[in-house]
Amino acid sequence: MSKLSFLDVFHLESRYPVFDGICSQLPIDSIVALTRTCKRLSGLYQSLIPRQWNVDRHLRRFVRDPQLFRSEMGKYNALVSGSVALQFFERVVWRESDLDVFIEEGENAGAFHKYLTEKEYYKLNTTAFFPGYMMSDIEQVKTYTRKSKLDSTELKVQIILTRCIPVQAILKGFYSTVVVNIIAWNKDYAIFPLPTFVHHKGYMLKPQSDHYTKPLEKYSGRGWRFQEAMSPEERIPNQPIQQERRVGDEFTWMISFDTSNVKWSKTPDLVLEYANFMINNVNQTARQKHYTVESEEFVSEVLRYRYLRGGSTSTWMFFLGEKVDELTRLELLKMAPEARPAGFQGEIAKGTALYRCMTGCEKPDGWTYSDDQIPKWYESWRQSEMESKKGN
């Protein structure tokens, strides 16, 4: 019998149990490092995704049919975040945790309640109108429970009803970078992967308060160290604490899921992935040391979906505003004068920013939406920002 070489251990087909067992103990940065050592291991990370980061297996703790659950998530624009999303990336299971599902209040939330009770046999246990989440965009939290068939333990799902787009509540609401992770119907997103999963550090997104004692203690016990902000030596180019970001940018760790048995969402991925946000106090100029996340809704008559932009000083907002206003005016000019919204001629003459003041106009057949242009516009904006910084 020939001796095994080091590379033979990582041969998926012939050494699967050994291969999988070793890789399950490797942190993500070690796995990525191995892919860069030689051609034979270049596909290691991709080959591990179906087993090491299997979302259906991860969700099966809480739901009998994970693929139907993801179909319903996509249908009603729901997102999973909090502890379960963190566990997924970390490849661990904390048995005491519950499943947090963020969904906007209204019809979608009602439909998701019906699915959870009728298809997954959960029962609504409590409704908290003043939940202990300390997240300003949460309307209420509905807690559902049922017994596990495996060991009779109580399973808990919390439907977190938001007053805004769910991703906005997640980005703005959490107290630390550690827990800002998202599972969507077809992908997951770790917004701060380098500190969270490589360095096991968390930076604060809220001011110090006794309200955060319990979660900080809990995650410290699970291996994370917390500090208010990065130290000077941590400010390296690829770190994700950048002033202006989006959910699907190069700083985010994204994993695509198998969707062969999942009904596709009607909402395109770009709506979530081009959700922009600003991280304030990146350069530590404010009196407080912690960071804050700022993100607001952006709508336009030539965009079919609602998006997120950074705060009021976001240059991307002004860039995008100019693009959509130009197209809005052209669409309005295609309409007969009597069919245009009242005051349109005056606004166009003044050059008013229509995206700020004009919503809900009745659109004729043939009205053109331009959501598909957002990635192209975003790259143009990024290029102009880079050139501007070089000039300075």
ABEGO torsion letter per residue (X at the ends): XBBBBAAAAABAAAAAAAAAAAAAABBAAAAAAAAAABAAAAAAAAAAAAAABBAAAAAAAABABAAAAAAAAAAAGBBBBEAAAAAAAAGBBBAABBBBBBBBBEAAAAAAAAAAAAAAGBBBABBBABBAAGBAABABBBBBBBBBAAAGBBBBBBBBBBABBAAAAAAAABABAAABBBBBAABBBBABAAAAAAAGBBBBABBBBAAAAAAAAAAAAAGBBBBABBBAAABBAABABBABBBAABAABBBBBBBAAABBBBABBAAAAAABBBBBBGAAGABABABBBBBBBBBBBAABABBBBBBBAABAAAAAAAAAAAAAAAAAAAABBAAABBBGAAAAAAAGBBAAAABBGBBBBBGBBBAAAAAAAAAAAAAAAAAAAAAAX
